Amino acid sequence: MSEKLLVPDIGDFEEVEIIEILVKEGDKISKNDPVITLESDKSSVEVPSAFEGVVDSINIKIGDKVSKGDLILTLSSEDGTNQKQETIEKIPPATEKIITEAENSNGYNNSELDTSAHKEIKVENTEVEEHNERLEIVQNNNDIDPQETKEWLESLSAVVHSEGPERAHFLIKQLIDQAYKEGSNIPYTQNTPYINTIPADEEIKSPGDQNIERKIRALIRWNSAVMVVRANMRDPSLGGHIGTFASAATLYDIGMNHFWRAKSNKFGGDLIYFQGHSAPGIYARAYLEGRLDEKQLDRFRQEVYPGGLSSYPHPWLMPKFWQFPTVSMGLGPMMATYQARFMKYLINRKLIKDESRKVWSFLGDGEIDEPEALGSIGLAAREKLDNLIYVVNCNLQRLDGPVRGNGKIIQELEGIFRGAGWNVIKVIWGSYWDPLLANDKSGLLVKRMNEAVDGEYQAFKAKGGLYVRDNFFGKYPELKNLVASYTDSDIWKLNRGGHDPHKVYAAYHKAINTKDRPTVILAKTIKGYGMGKSGESINTTHQQKKLGVDDLLYYRDRFDVPLTDEQVKNIEYFRPDENSEEIKYLKKRRLALGGYIPERSSFSKPIKTPSNDIFDFMII
């Protein structure tokens, strides 16, 4: 069955111009979804759909002028019979149990019924029933009926496993709405538990060679740190940042190796707004790629000299390298938002092709406090900028100490972005936590994760495995038993999500496939990761410009950099041979993605200058 969507009554207006078409053929739309935008000389208005269905054909184009009753598009509705059949096949086990009990109470014998559909349901829901049997509940003194609570949770779990999270979310929303109608005063919350947004069994794993990529990250970390140390040995006033890139190396590496497509004469490329304080790491990667040499690295923050490298991304100072000027004042995310908006504007008006290009903006959790950093997030959600991705490096530390010592910056930002309408992906815990979370049947581990604040998490990563055992797991005897077979070294290896290549890859993959909403990735990391006692997860890390010989030796050993003690003492850079597997892999990955990033280039054709007599005909 098809439906025709016509221009509704739009008041005393005739021949109103269409300035936006918000759907395309094949899109599935719901009732009241906007389909076009009209603009008169007084205002612009979105026209909603009066039906739901799939768009068969669009009968208008941008620039057309329409009046009441003109045909906009035709819709075909989905077959109701198929929907009904699909619903029957997906009866949750809790519902099936109620049906069975009702049948038995009315004298029916199951053997007398047509049980073929029931058999299919039972096979499909075996996994759900097994899951519910394992379900345990954290004891809550305020729970007046734990058994009823368990039944509710089992029913919800059944819906998630048999019909998917979207259906579960819909039912929860309906329950909350009904509770409000009944007069319940439900506390407002925009937060989810302090765990990863993407469950471990739903992750898309990185296809890269993890061994080679780890080696490449190690070399980039080393050369990045050495660049800052060497610069400050010559002139202590030059400054620079070691700890920021040390925390963000994996976030950039996954993007460089697998996601960020370069610009060419046939493709516009993805646009990356790099966090300013991470510039040393981007230079270090360009050094491995052969785009920068040691002489240039030695001129870090000395851009007044020929070949000098600018302190932060700056296309005026390095016109062939950096695409956008950014630094830690919140300007990067605001510029990225308006860049994404302008791209959508051009696409909607057919001025540029829709090539699924993305605009990525990297910023720190401390930077978020700058008013500009969050100043445009409402616009991004309102305009449905699904081409925009923020990556917030949540290393919990700013210039002068913790970002939120007595709170949680990730939870705070989640609430802000969810409230604005963004898709929020939290990347908090690394893969070493997965077995513990899977074995946490009581929910105590998640409860403890929710309780601890950022100041405590900083201490956990600064004081070693035994301290974590006693002060994190030790709060509850059951949690301490959960890690009883773990050594202190094993506990120390429990990693954070922002340093886990697979967790980061899964988050990026989900972000680029999100539709109709911008995405923010909140990645938990460690400031000064790998710096040891000289700066790992301690308050002075941001200001750390120098590393002693012992610190450099520790850094070398931590990341297996192939340098001798003498080379470390001389604070030497390291670049493998051009034919090494690391350099070949590095270049191969960038070649597959179209070329190097960052790189500023132009493929526009020059405009021919008009002749001098062009205006002669206007002379009186």
Secondary structure, DSSP 8 states (H G I E B T S, - for coil): -EEEEE----SS--SEEEEEE---TT-EE-TT-EEEEEE-SS-EEEEE-SS-EEEEEE---TT-EE-TT-EEEEEE---HHHHHHHHHHT--HHHHHHHHHHHHHTT--GGGS--HHHHHHHHHTHHHHHHHHH------TT-S-HHHHHHHHHHHHHHHHHH-HHHHHHHHHHHHHHHHHTT----------SS-SS-GGG-----S-HHHHHHHHHHHHHHHHHHHHHHHHH-TTS---SHHHHHHHHHHHHIIIII-----SS----EEE--GGGHHHHHHHHHHHTSS-HHHHTTBT-TTSTT-B-SS--TTTSTTT-SS---TTTHHHHHHHHHHHHHHHHHHTTSS------EEEEEETTGGGSHHHHTTHHHHHHTT-TTEEEEEEE-SEETTEESSTTS-HHHHHHHHHHHHT-EEEEE-B-GGGHHHHHT-TTSHHHHHHHH--HHHHHHHHHS-HHHHHHHTGGGSHHHHHHTTT--HHHHHT--BGGG-HHHHHHHHHHHHT--SS-EEEEEE--TTTT-GGGTTTSTTGGG-----HHHHHHHHHHTT----HHHHHTT------TTSHHHHHHHHHHHHTTS-SS-------------GGGGGGG--
